[in-house]
């Protein structure tokens, strides 16, 4: 039996380790398309501010971790999947056969349609090599233009600020970069007519699923790979697409014949940007015919938005408020009916702890406050 895992991130590594625990004899191969040991992208900002070196991003320490577990890590890119033949084509020209396949390729950065985006000095911040290139240019006093202030951009922003760069952030929702002219320094032209001189331009304008290699495979996709509750795809359960480490464990268990069911996820982001904590949970943009409650305290940089469907809390977002993060998460995950407390929260969203206690204790349910 040969298990192949495409993707050398946290999901792939956890899946490989889980498979080995459940199956001591089968062959296990991880295929990653970077010339690096498996690492965590979330550690890259700490590399940018010199808190760690490149080895500090590695998911597992020690050169022998994978070999000791008889897990092969192969550095190559999958270009084609043929489920009917149980075969993979690799960029190197090799063909590899598998018995069961796990697709854990995550996402890749979106390159905005801007003339000059491929000019020297313009980078994404996605890989370890991107980080090395950025560190060379992002010295103290260097002029840096960061395109995008979403989740990824905000993480990079703090690291660039700590490096002492002269940083300008262009938020694409409000202002657009029309063109980037190569040269020293780079010239970034905005659609409002302004220009910015830059030693470095970083594009942090979002990501999309990294699944182009599945085109023509017969595996069903729609903004990702479509799976059932066992995380199996349409290709006769030959391929599986997880999106997080927990999914890797579930998927690996099913590959090893230990049936487990995936019950779904709660979308959640918590971000610390220069000391200001922001968070979002669930359907934080709201649902059709739903209700919402909002609290804004601009003077203290505090904001809270609650989204309801009937009398259930289904989403929330906050800024500068950390004390109720666990409560909000618990109410959304457990879909507790708030009954009369919904109207009280509509009038005063800060009473969320009272609502949690009144409703979860009343039904004797522990929603798992963190």
SERO-4910 file (N, C-alpha, C, O; in steps of 0.05 Angstrom, whole numbers):
BEGIN
 pado doro    nc1    nc2    nc3   cac1   cac2   cac3    cc1    cc2    cc3    oc1    oc2    oc3
  Unk    A     17    -24      0      0      0      0     18     25      0     36     27     17
  Unk    A     13     43    -19     28     68    -20      9     91    -17     -8     96    -33
  Unk    A     13    106      5     -2    131     11     15    154      1     38    157      9
  Unk    A      4    171    -16     17    195    -24      2    220    -14    -23    221    -16
  Unk    A     16    239     -3      5    264      7     17    286    -10     41    290     -9
  Unk    A      0    301    -24      9    324    -39      6    349    -22    -16    356    -15
  Unk    A     29    361    -14     28    384      4     45    378     29     39    359     43
  Unk    A     65    395     34     83    391     56     78    411     79     97    417     94
  Unk    A     54    421     81     47    439    103     38    424    127     41    400    129
  Unk    A     26    438    147     18    425    172     -2    402    167      0    381    180
  Unk    A    -21    406    149    -41    385    144    -27    359    134    -32    337    143
  Unk    A     -9    363    114      4    340    103     22    325    123     22    300    123
  Unk    A     36    340    139     54    328    159     38    313    180     45    290    187
  Unk    A     17    326    190      0    312    211    -13    287    199    -14    267    213
  Unk    A    -22    289    174    -34    266    161    -14    243    159    -20    220    164
  Unk    A     11    249    150     31    228    147     37    215    174     40    191    176
  Unk    A     40    231    195     46    220    221     23    203    232     27    183    244
  Unk    A     -2    212    227    -25    197    235    -26    170    221    -32    149    233
  Unk    A    -21    171    195    -21    146    179      0    126    190     -5    103    192
  Unk    A     24    137    197     45    119    206     37    107    233     43     83    238
  Unk    A     23    122    250     15    111    276     -6     88    272     -6     69    287
  Unk    A    -23     91    252    -44     72    247    -35     49    229    -47     28    229
  Unk    A    -14     53    214     -5     34    194     26     34    194     38     51    183
  Unk    A     38     14    206     67     13    210     81      4    185    106      8    183
  Unk    A     67     -8    166     81    -21    143     79     -7    117     97     -9    100
  Unk    A     57      7    112     53     19     85     73     40     79     85     53     97
  Unk    A     78     44     53     96     66     44     81     92     45     58     94     37
  Unk    A     94    113     56     82    140     58    101    160     45    125    161     52
  Unk    A     91    176     27    107    196     14     93    223     15     69    225      9
  Unk    A    107    244     24     98    272     23    112    285     -1    136    283     -4
  Unk    A     96    298    -18    108    313    -41    103    342    -36     80    351    -36
  Unk    A    124    358    -34    122    387    -31    137    400    -53    158    390    -63
  Unk    A    128    424    -62    139    436    -86    160    458    -80    166    474    -98
  Unk    A    169    459    -55    190    478    -48    215    464    -39    213    442    -28
  Unk    A    239    475    -44    264    462    -36    270    467     -7    292    476      0
  Unk    A    251    461     10    253    467     39    243    442     54    228    426     43
  Unk    A    252    440     79    239    421     97    210    431    102    205    455    101
  Unk    A    191    413    108    164    422    114    164    444    135    176    441    156
  Unk    A    150    466    130    150    489    148    123    501    151    104    495    135
  Unk    A    120    520    170     95    534    175     97    562    163    115    578    170
  Unk    A     78    569    145     78    596    135     72    617    156     80    640    155
  Unk    A     56    609    177     49    627    198     73    636    214     71    656    229
  Unk    A     95    623    212    120    631    227    136    651    212    155    662    223
  Unk    A    130    656    186    146    674    170    148    703    182    170    714    181
  Unk    A    127    715    193    130    741    205    151    742    227    165    762    230
  Unk    A    153    720    242    174    719    263    202    717    252    221    727    264
  Unk    A    204    705    228    230    705    214    237    733    205    260    741    206
  Unk    A    217    748    195    221    775    185    232    794    206    246    813    200
  Unk    A    224    789    231    234    807    253    256    794    269    263    803    291
  Unk    A    269    773    257    292    760    269    288    748    296    307    744    311
  Unk    A    263    740    302    258    726    327    267    696    324    273    683    344
  Unk    A    266    686    299    274    659    294    291    659    268    290    679    253
  Unk    A    305    637    263    318    634    237    301    616    220    279    607    229
  Unk    A    310    609    196    293    593    178    286    566    191    264    556    187
  Unk    A    305    554    206    299    528    218    276    530    239    263    510    245
  Unk    A    272    554    250    251    558    269    223    556    257    203    554    271
  Unk    A    221    558    230    195    555    217    189    526    212    166    519    205
  Unk    A    208    508    215    204    480    208    183    467    226    183    472    250
  Unk    A    166    451    215    145    439    230    155    418    250    143    414    271
  Unk    A    176    405    243    188    385    261    218    389    262    231    395    242
  Unk    A    229    387    286    257    392    290    273    366    287    263    344    292
  Unk    A    297    369    278    315    346    275    314    335    247    293    332    235
  Unk    A    338    330    236    340    321    209    328    294    204    320    287    182
  Unk    A    326    278    225    317    250    221    288    245    227    280    222    228
  Unk    A    273    266    232    245    262    241    229    245    221    216    225    230
  Unk    A    230    251    196    214    237    176    226    210    170    212    190    168
  Unk    A    252    209    167    266    184    161    262    163    183    258    140    178
  Unk    A    263    173    208    259    155    231    231    142    231    228    120    241
  Unk    A    212    155    218    185    145    216    179    132    189    156    125    183
  Unk    A    200    128    174    198    116    147    177    132    130    161    120    116
  Unk    A    179    158    131    163    176    115    182    190     95    200    203    103
  Unk    A    177    186     69    193    198     49    182    227     43    158    230     39
  Unk    A    200    246     43    193    274     35    206    280      9    231    279      6
  Unk    A    190    284    -11    200    288    -39    195    317    -48    173    327    -45
  Unk    A    215    330    -58    213    358    -67    209    358    -98    228    355   -113
  Unk    A    184    362   -106    177    362   -134    149    374   -136    135    378   -115
  Unk    A    140    380   -159    113    392   -163     96    373   -179    104    362   -200
  Unk    A     72    368   -169     52    351   -183     39    368   -205     29    390   -199
  Unk    A     40    358   -229     28    373   -252      3    360   -262    -13    373   -276
  Unk    A     -2    335   -255    -26    321   -265    -33    298   -246    -16    284   -237
  Unk    A    -59    295   -242    -70    272   -226    -88    256   -245   -106    267   -257
  Unk    A    -83    230   -246    -99    212   -262   -112    190   -243   -100    169   -240
  Unk    A   -135    196   -232   -147    177   -212   -153    150   -224   -150    130   -210
  Unk    A   -160    149   -250   -167    123   -262   -143    105   -263   -145     80   -263
  Unk    A   -119    117   -265    -94    101   -265    -80    101   -238    -60     87   -235
  Unk    A    -90    116   -219    -77    120   -194    -48    129   -198    -30    116   -188
  Unk    A    -45    150   -213    -19    159   -222    -16    189   -220    -35    204   -224
  Unk    A      8    198   -213     15    227   -212     37    232   -232     56    217   -235
  Unk    A     35    255   -246     57    265   -262     71    287   -247     58    305   -236
  Unk    A     98    287   -247    113    307   -232    128    325   -252    133    318   -275
  Unk    A    135    349   -242    149    369   -259    176    358   -268    185    365   -290
  Unk    A    188    341   -253    214    329   -260    212    310   -283    232    301   -293
  Unk    A    188    302   -290    183    282   -311    177    255   -301    170    237   -316
  Unk    A    179    251   -275    173    225   -263    143    220   -262    127    238   -261
  Unk    A    136    194   -262    109    185   -258    109    168   -232    126    151   -228
  Unk    A     90    174   -214     89    160   -188     61    147   -185     41    160   -190
  Unk    A     60    122   -177     35    109   -172     28    109   -142     46    110   -125
  Unk    A      2    110   -137     -7    110   -109    -31     91   -106    -43     83   -126
  Unk    A    -36     83    -81    -60     68    -75    -82     87    -63   -105     85    -70
  Unk    A    -73    105    -46    -91    125    -35    -76    152    -35    -52    154    -31
  Unk    A    -92    173    -41    -80    200    -46    -93    220    -28   -118    221    -26
  Unk    A    -77    237    -16    -87    259      0    -79    285    -13    -55    289    -18
  Unk    A    -98    303    -18    -91    329    -30    -92    350     -8   -114    356      2
  Unk    A    -69    360     -1    -67    380     21    -50    403     12    -31    411     26
  Unk    A    -57    414    -11    -40    435    -24    -47    463    -15    -34    482    -24
  Unk    A    -68    467      1    -73    493     12    -80    514     -9    -95    508    -28
  Unk    A    -68    537     -7    -74    559    -25    -49    571    -36    -27    564    -27
  Unk    A    -52    590    -54    -29    604    -66    -36    633    -68    -60    640    -70
  Unk    A    -17    652    -68    -23    680    -69    -35    689    -95    -27    678   -116
  Unk    A    -53    707    -94    -65    719   -118    -47    742   -127    -40    760   -112
  Unk    A    -39    741   -152    -23    763   -164    -41    783   -177    -55    776   -197
  Unk    A    -43    808   -167    -62    827   -178    -55    834   -207    -31    834   -214
  Unk    A    -75    840   -224    -70    846   -252    -59    875   -256    -73    892   -266
  Unk    A    -34    879   -247    -22    905   -248      3    904   -266     20    887   -261
  Unk    A      5    921   -285     29    922   -302     54    926   -284     54    944   -267
  Unk    A     75    910   -288     99    912   -273    100    895   -248    119    896   -233
  Unk    A     79    879   -244     78    863   -219    100    843   -218    107    833   -196
  Unk    A    112    836   -241    135    817   -241    162    831   -241    182    817   -245
  Unk    A    162    857   -236    188    871   -236    205    863   -213    195    855   -192
  Unk    A    232    864   -216    250    859   -193    243    878   -170    238    902   -174
  Unk    A    242    867   -146    236    883   -123    206    882   -115    198    894    -96
  Unk    A    190    867   -131    162    863   -124    158    834   -116    166    815   -131
  Unk    A    148    829    -92    146    802    -81    119    797    -69    105    816    -60
  Unk    A    111    772    -68     91    763    -49    106    757    -23    130    758    -22
  Unk    A     91    751     -2    104    742     23     90    716     31     73    715     48
  Unk    A     99    694     17     85    669     20    103    645     27     96    627     41
  Unk    A    127    646     15    146    624     19    170    634     35    174    657     39
  Unk    A    186    614     43    211    621     57    230    637     39    243    655     48
  Unk    A    230    631     13    247    646     -5    237    674     -8    253    693    -10
  Unk    A    210    678     -9    199    705     -9    210    721     16    218    744     13
  Unk    A    209    708     39    218    721     63    247    729     62    255    750     70
  Unk    A    264    711     51    292    717     48    296    741     30    312    759     36
  Unk    A    282    742      8    284    764    -11    275    790      2    288    811     -2
  Unk    A    253    789     17    243    813     30    263    823     51    267    847     53
  Unk    A    275    805     66    293    813     87    318    827     76    329    845     89
  Unk    A    326    820     52    349    833     39    343    862     33    361    879     36
  Unk    A    318    868     25    311    895     17    299    912     39    302    936     40
  Unk    A    285    899     58    270    913     78    288    920    102    283    912    125
  Unk    A    308    936     97    326    945    118    314    971    130    296    983    118
  Unk    A    324    978    153    315   1003    166    317   1027    147    338   1031    136
  Unk    A    296   1041    145    295   1065    127    287   1059     99    282   1078     83
  Unk    A    286   1034     90    279   1027     63    249   1035     58    233   1031     76
  Unk    A    244   1045     34    216   1052     27    202   1027     17    209   1015     -3
  Unk    A    181   1019     32    166    995     25    137   1002     20    124   1016     36
  Unk    A    126    992     -2     97    994     -7     84    967     -4     92    948    -17
  Unk    A     65    965     14     50    940     19     23    943      6      6    959     13
  Unk    A     17    926    -14     -8    925    -28    -27    905    -14    -23    881    -16
  Unk    A    -47    916      0    -66    898     13    -63    900     43    -41    898     54
  Unk    A    -86    904     57    -86    905     86   -107    886     97   -120    893    117
  Unk    A   -109    863     85   -127    842     95   -112    826    116    -93    836    129
  Unk    A   -121    801    120   -109    785    141    -79    781    137    -63    786    156
  Unk    A    -71    773    113    -43    768    108    -27    794    109     -6    795    121
  Unk    A    -38    815     97    -24    841     96    -19    852    124      1    864    129
  Unk    A    -39    849    142    -37    860    169    -15    845    185     -2    858    201
  Unk    A    -12    819    180      9    805    194     37    815    184     55    819    200
  Unk    A     40    818    158     65    827    147     71    856    156     93    863    161
  Unk    A     50    872    157     52    900    165     67    904    191     86    920    192
  Unk    A     60    888    211     73    891    237    103    884    235    120    898    247
  Unk    A    109    863    220    137    855    218    153    877    203    176    883    211
  Unk    A    142    889    182    156    910    168    160    935    185    181    947    184
  Unk    A    140    941    201    142    964    220    165    959    240    180    978    246
  Unk    A    166    935    250    187    929    270    215    929    257    235    933    272
  Unk    A    217    924    231    243    926    218    252    955    213    274    959    204
  Unk    A    235    974    220    242   1002    217    240   1013    189    254   1032    182
  Unk    A    224   1000    172    221   1010    144    203   1035    143    188   1040    162
  Unk    A    206   1049    121    188   1072    116    165   1060    100    166   1057     75
  Unk    A    143   1053    114    122   1036    103     98   1052     94     88   1069    109
  Unk    A     88   1046     70     63   1057     60     45   1033     53     53   1015     38
  Unk    A     20   1033     63      1   1012     58    -20   1022     38    -32   1043     43
  Unk    A    -24   1008     16    -44   1014     -3    -66    993      0    -62    970     -8
  Unk    A    -89   1001     10   -111    982     13   -127    982    -13   -138   1002    -21
  Unk    A   -129    958    -25   -140    956    -51   -170    962    -53   -180    968    -74
  Unk    A   -184    960    -30   -212    967    -31   -217    996    -36   -238   1004    -46
  Unk    A   -198   1013    -28   -202   1042    -29   -186   1055    -52   -196   1072    -66
  Unk    A   -162   1046    -56   -144   1056    -77   -131   1033    -91   -124   1013    -79
  Unk    A   -128   1036   -117   -117   1015   -134    -89   1023   -144    -84   1046   -151
  Unk    A    -72   1003   -145    -46   1007   -158    -51   1002   -188    -59    981   -197
  Unk    A    -45   1023   -204    -49   1021   -233    -25   1008   -247    -28    994   -266
  Unk    A     -1   1014   -237     23   1004   -251     46   1006   -232     47   1023   -214
  Unk    A     66    989   -237     92    990   -222    114    992   -243    116    974   -260
  Unk    A    129   1013   -242    150   1018   -261    177   1009   -249    185   1018   -228
  Unk    A    191    991   -263    216    980   -253    237   1002   -253    235   1022   -267
  Unk    A    258    997   -238    280   1016   -236    288   1019   -207    277   1004   -190
  Unk    A    307   1036   -201    316   1040   -173    314   1070   -166    330   1085   -176
  Unk    A    295   1078   -149    275   1060   -136    252   1053   -155    249   1065   -177
  Unk    A    236   1034   -147    212   1028   -161    192   1051   -159    193   1067   -140
  Unk    A    175   1054   -179    154   1075   -178    127   1061   -179    121   1047   -198
  Unk    A    111   1066   -159     84   1055   -157     64   1077   -163     64   1097   -150
  Unk    A     49   1073   -184     29   1093   -192      1   1084   -184     -8   1062   -190
  Unk    A    -13   1102   -169    -40   1096   -160    -61   1108   -179    -55   1125   -195
  Unk    A    -86   1098   -176   -106   1107   -194   -116   1135   -188   -132   1147   -203
  Unk    A   -108   1146   -165   -115   1174   -159    -95   1194   -169    -97   1218   -163
  Unk    A    -75   1184   -184    -55   1201   -195    -29   1204   -180     -9   1213   -190
  Unk    A    -29   1195   -155     -5   1197   -138     15   1175   -146      8   1154   -156
  Unk    A     40   1180   -140     61   1161   -144     77   1157   -119     79   1175   -102
  Unk    A     87   1133   -115    103   1126    -91    129   1114   -100    130   1096   -116
  Unk    A    151   1125    -89    177   1113    -93    181   1090    -74    174   1093    -50
  Unk    A    192   1068    -83    195   1044    -66    220   1029    -72    228   1025    -95
  Unk    A    234   1019    -50    255   1000    -53    245    972    -55    258    954    -65
  Unk    A    220    968    -45    208    942    -44    178    945    -45    167    962    -32
  Unk    A    165    928    -61    136    927    -62    127    898    -55    138    879    -66
  Unk    A    109    896    -36     99    870    -28     69    868    -35     53    885    -27
  Unk    A     62    847    -49     34    842    -57     21    823    -37     30    799    -36
  Unk    A      2    832    -22    -13    815     -3    -42    818     -8    -58    828      8
  Unk    A    -50    810    -32    -77    815    -42    -95    791    -43   -113    789    -60
  Unk    A    -90    772    -25   -108    749    -23    -96    723    -34    -74    723    -45
  Unk    A   -111    702    -30   -102    675    -39   -125    661    -53   -148    669    -51
  Unk    A   -118    640    -67   -138    623    -80   -129    594    -76   -105    589    -73
  Unk    A   -148    574    -78   -140    546    -74   -119    538    -94   -120    545   -118
  Unk    A    -99    523    -85    -77    513   -101    -84    486   -114    -74    466   -106
  Unk    A   -102    487   -133   -112    462   -144   -112    461   -175   -126    445   -187
  Unk    A    -96    479   -188    -96    479   -217    -88    452   -229    -97    445   -250
  Unk    A    -71    438   -215    -61    412   -225    -83    391   -227    -79    369   -238
  Unk    A   -107    396   -215   -129    377   -216   -146    380   -240   -164    364   -245
  Unk    A   -141    401   -257   -157    404   -281   -155    380   -299   -133    370   -305
  Unk    A   -178    370   -307   -179    347   -324   -177    320   -310   -177    299   -323
  Unk    A   -176    321   -283   -173    296   -268   -200    282   -263   -201    258   -256
  Unk    A   -222    297   -266   -248    286   -259   -255    291   -230   -278    285   -223
  Unk    A   -237    301   -214   -243    308   -186   -259    334   -186   -250    354   -197
  Unk    A   -282    334   -173   -299    357   -173   -288    379   -155   -279    374   -132
  Unk    A   -288    404   -166   -279    427   -151   -298    450   -153   -313    451   -173
  Unk    A   -298    467   -134   -314    492   -134   -303    510   -113   -311    508    -89
  Unk    A   -284    528   -120   -269    544   -100   -255    526    -80   -253    533    -56
  Unk    A   -246    503    -89   -234    483    -72   -243    456    -81   -257    454   -101
  Unk    A   -234    435    -68   -242    408    -75   -267    400    -59   -268    403    -35
  Unk    A   -287    391    -74   -312    382    -61   -309    355    -48   -299    336    -61
  Unk    A   -317    353    -23   -313    328     -8   -339    320      7   -357    337     10
  Unk    A   -340    295     16   -362    286     33   -354    289     62   -333    300     68
  Unk    A   -371    278     80   -365    282    109   -341    265    118   -332    268    141
  Unk    A   -331    248    101   -306    233    107   -282    246     94   -260    235     94
  Unk    A   -286    270     83   -266    285     68   -256    271     44   -233    274     35
  Unk    A   -273    254     32   -266    240      7   -278    255    -17   -300    267    -15
  Unk    A   -264    255    -39   -273    269    -63   -291    252    -81   -298    229    -74
  Unk    A   -298    263   -104   -315    249   -123   -300    227   -137   -313    210   -150
  Unk    A   -274    226   -135   -259    206   -151   -257    179   -136   -236    169   -129
  Unk    A   -281    168   -131   -283    141   -119   -268    140    -92   -256    120    -85
  Unk    A   -268    163    -77   -255    164    -51   -225    159    -53   -213    148    -34
  Unk    A   -213    166    -76   -184    161    -78   -168    186    -70   -144    184    -64
  Unk    A   -181    209    -69   -167    233    -61   -182    248    -41   -207    248    -40
  Unk    A   -168    262    -23   -180    275     -1   -168    303      2   -144    306     -1
  Unk    A   -185    323      8   -176    350     10   -181    362     37   -203    372     41
  Unk    A   -163    362     56   -166    375     81   -156    403     80   -141    411     62
  Unk    A   -163    419    100   -154    447    101   -141    455    127   -133    478    130
  Unk    A   -138    436    146   -125    443    171   -114    417    183   -120    395    174
  Unk    A    -99    420    205    -86    397    217   -106    377    227   -102    353    224
  Unk    A   -128    386    239   -148    367    249   -160    352    225   -165    328    228
  Unk    A   -163    365    203   -173    352    179   -153    331    170   -161    309    160
  Unk    A   -128    337    172   -107    318    165   -110    292    181   -106    270    170
  Unk    A   -115    294    207   -118    271    224   -143    254    215   -142    230    213
  Unk    A   -165    269    210   -190    255    202   -186    241    175   -193    218    171
  Unk    A   -174    256    156   -170    244    129   -151    220    130   -157    200    118
  Unk    A   -130    222    146   -111    200    148   -124    176    161   -119    153    152
  Unk    A   -141    180    181   -155    158    193   -172    143    174   -173    118    173
  Unk    A   -186    158    157   -203    146    136   -187    131    115   -195    109    106
  Unk    A   -164    142    108   -146    128     89   -136    102    101   -132     82     86
  Unk    A   -133    101    127   -123     77    140   -145     57    147   -141     37    159
  Unk    A   -170     64    139   -193     46    144   -206     51    171   -223     35    178
  Unk    A   -199     72    185   -212     78    211   -232    101    206   -224    124    206
  Unk    A   -257     94    201   -277    114    193   -281    135    213   -287    130    236
  Unk    A   -277    161    204   -284    184    221   -299    204    204   -295    205    180
  Unk    A   -317    219    217   -334    238    203   -326    266    210   -320    272    234
  Unk    A   -325    283    190   -319    312    195   -345    327    199   -363    325    182
  Unk    A   -347    342    220   -372    355    228   -373    384    219   -392    399    226
  Unk    A   -353    393    205   -353    421    196   -335    439    212   -325    431    233
  Unk    A   -332    464    203   -313    483    215   -328    508    223   -349    515    212
  Unk    A   -316    523    241   -324    550    247   -302    568    235   -279    567    244
  Unk    A   -310    585    216   -291    605    206   -283    624    228   -300    635    242
  Unk    A   -257    627    233   -248    643    255   -221    655    249   -203    641    240
  Unk    A   -218    681    254   -192    694    252   -188    713    276   -206    727    284
  Unk    A   -165    711    289   -158    730    310   -130    742    302   -112    727    297
  Unk    A   -129    768    301   -105    781    291    -95    803    310   -111    819    319
  Unk    A    -69    803    316    -57    824    332    -41    842    313    -20    833    302
  Unk    A    -50    866    308    -36    885    291    -27    909    307    -43    926    314
  Unk    A     -1    910    312     11    932    327     -3    936    354     -7    958    363
  Unk    A    -11    914    366    -23    914    393    -53    917    392    -66    915    414
  Unk    A    -66    920    369    -95    922    367   -106    895    358    -99    885    337
  Unk    A   -123    883    375   -133    856    370   -159    858    354   -178    872    362
  Unk    A   -160    844    332   -185    842    316   -192    813    313   -175    796    313
  Unk    A   -218    807    311   -227    779    309   -252    778    292   -268    797    291
  Unk    A   -256    755    279   -281    750    265   -288    720    268   -271    703    269
  Unk    A   -314    715    270   -324    688    274   -348    682    257   -365    699    253
  Unk    A   -350    658    246   -373    649    233   -381    667    209   -364    676    195
  Unk    A   -408    671    206   -419    687    184   -418    716    193   -439    729    197
  Unk    A   -393    727    195   -390    754    207   -400    776    188   -404    799    197
  Unk    A   -405    770    163   -417    789    144   -447    788    145   -460    804    131
  Unk    A   -458    770    160   -487    768    163   -499    747    144   -485    737    126
  Unk    A   -525    741    147   -539    723    130   -564    736    119   -573    756    131
  Unk    A   -575    725     98   -599    737     86   -622    737    106   -627    717    119
  Unk    A   -635    760    108   -658    764    126   -650    762    155   -668    759    173
  Unk    A   -624    764    161   -615    763    189   -616    791    201   -622    811    188
  Unk    A   -610    792    227   -609    817    242   -580    821    252   -565    803    254
  Unk    A   -574    846    259   -547    852    269   -549    874    290   -567    890    291
  Unk    A   -529    873    307   -525    894    328   -497    903    327   -478    888    322
  Unk    A   -493    929    331   -466    941    328   -460    961    350   -478    976    359
  Unk    A   -436    959    360   -426    978    380   -400    990    369   -382    976    361
  Unk    A   -398   1017    370   -374   1031    361   -365   1051    381   -381   1068    390
  Unk    A   -340   1049    390   -328   1068    408   -302   1076    395   -280   1066    401
  Unk    A   -304   1095    376   -281   1103    360   -258   1115    377   -235   1111    371
  Unk    A   -266   1129    398   -245   1142    414   -227   1122    428   -203   1128    432
  Unk    A   -237   1099    434   -221   1078    447   -214   1055    428   -204   1034    437
  Unk    A   -219   1058    402   -214   1038    382   -227   1011    390   -214    990    389
  Unk    A   -253   1013    396   -268    989    404   -292    986    386   -307   1005    381
  Unk    A   -296    961    376   -319    956    358   -329    928    362   -312    910    366
  Unk    A   -355    924    361   -367    897    364   -391    896    345   -408    913    346
  Unk    A   -393    875    329   -415    870    311   -425    842    315   -409    823    313
  Unk    A   -450    838    321   -462    812    324   -482    807    302   -498    824    294
  Unk    A   -482    783    291   -500    775    269   -518    752    278   -508    732    289
  Unk    A   -544    755    273   -564    736    282   -579    723    259   -584    737    239
  Unk    A   -586    698    262   -606    685    245   -628    675    263   -623    657    279
  Unk    A   -652    686    260   -673    681    280   -662    689    307   -654    712    311
  Unk    A   -663    671    327   -652    678    353   -626    664    360   -619    659    383
  Unk    A   -611    658    339   -585    646    342   -563    665    334   -566    679    314
  Unk    A   -541    666    348   -517    681    340   -502    665    320   -494    642    325
  Unk    A   -498    676    295   -485    660    274   -458    673    265   -443    660    251
  Unk    A   -453    697    274   -428    710    266   -422    734    283   -440    745    296
  Unk    A   -397    742    284   -389    766    299   -362    776    290   -346    760    279
  Unk    A   -357    801    294   -331    813    289   -326    834    311   -344    847    320
  Unk    A   -300    837    318   -294    856    339   -267    868    335   -250    857    321
  Unk    A   -263    891    347   -237    905    346   -232    917    374   -249    931    385
  Unk    A   -209    911    385   -201    922    411   -216    909    434   -214    919    457
  Unk    A   -231    888    430   -245    874    451   -236    845    451   -241    830    432
  Unk    A   -224    836    473   -214    809    475   -228    793    496   -226    768    497
  Unk    A   -242    806    515   -252    792    538   -274    772    533   -279    754    548
  Unk    A   -288    775    510   -311    757    504   -307    739    480   -326    728    470
  Unk    A   -282    736    471   -277    721    447   -286    692    451   -299    681    433
  Unk    A   -280    679    474   -288    652    478   -318    648    480   -329    628    471
  Unk    A   -331    668    493   -360    667    495   -374    668    468   -392    653    462
  Unk    A   -365    687    451   -376    690    424   -372    665    408   -391    655    395
  Unk    A   -348    654    409   -343    629    395   -361    606    404   -372    592    388
  Unk    A   -364    604    431   -381    583    442   -410    585    433   -422    565    426
  Unk    A   -421    609    433   -449    613    426   -453    607    396   -474    595    388
  Unk    A   -434    614    379   -437    609    351   -434    579    345   -450    568    330
  Unk    A   -414    567    357   -410    538    351   -433    520    360   -440    502    346
  Unk    A   -444    526    383   -465    509    394   -493    516    384   -512    502    390
  Unk    A   -496    539    370   -522    547    359   -543    548    381   -566    539    376
  Unk    A   -536    559    404   -555    561    426   -578    581    418   -572    602    406
  Unk    A   -602    574    424   -625    592    420   -625    613    442   -626    606    466
  Unk    A   -623    638    435   -620    660    454   -647    669    465   -648    682    486
  Unk    A   -669    663    451   -696    671    459   -696    701    465   -688    717    448
  Unk    A   -705    709    489   -708    738    495   -682    752    497   -681    777    495
  Unk    A   -660    738    499   -634    751    501   -625    763    474   -607    780    474
  Unk    A   -636    754    453   -629    766    427   -636    796    427   -619    812    420
  Unk    A   -660    803    436   -668    831    436   -650    847    455   -644    870    450
  Unk    A   -642    835    478   -625    850    496   -598    855    484   -586    876    487
  Unk    A   -588    836    468   -562    840    455   -564    859    432   -545    874    426
  Unk    A   -587    861    419   -592    880    398   -590    909    410   -580    927    396
  Unk    A   -598    912    434   -597    938    448   -570    944    460   -561    967    461
  Unk    A   -556    923    470   -530    926    482   -513    901    478   -514    882    493
  Unk    A   -497    901    456   -481    878    450   -461    870    471   -451    847    472
  Unk    A   -453    889    489   -433    882    509   -444    863    530   -428    853    547
  Unk    A   -470    857    530   -481    838    550   -478    809    541   -493    792    550
  Unk    A   -459    804    523   -456    778    511   -450    757    532   -459    734    530
  Unk    A   -434    764    553   -428    744    574   -453    737    590   -457    714    596
  Unk    A   -469    757    596   -494    751    610   -512    732    593   -524    714    604
  Unk    A   -513    738    567   -529    721    550   -519    692    549   -534    673    549
  Unk    A   -493    690    549   -480    663    549   -487    648    574   -496    625    573
  Unk    A   -483    661    597   -489    648    622   -518    640    625   -525    618    634
  Unk    A   -536    659    618   -565    654    621   -574    631    604   -591    615    612
  Unk    A   -563    628    580   -573    608    561   -559    581    564   -572    560    563
  Unk    A   -533    582    568   -519    556    569   -523    543    596   -526    518    597
  Unk    A   -525    558    618   -530    546    644   -558    537    646   -564    517    660
  Unk    A   -577    551    633   -605    543    634   -610    516    622   -628    502    631
  Unk    A   -594    508    602   -598    482    589   -577    462    598   -575    440    588
  Unk    A   -560    471    617   -540    453    628   -519    445    607   -510    422    607
  Unk    A   -512    464    590   -494    458    567   -469    474    570   -470    498    576
  Unk    A   -446    461    567   -421    474    568   -412    481    539   -406    463    524
  Unk    A   -412    507    532   -405    514    505   -375    517    501   -366    523    479
  Unk    A   -359    511    521   -331    510    517   -317    538    515   -303    543    496
  Unk    A   -322    555    535   -309    581    535   -279    577    539   -270    561    555
  Unk    A   -264    592    523   -235    590    525   -223    612    542   -199    613    546
***
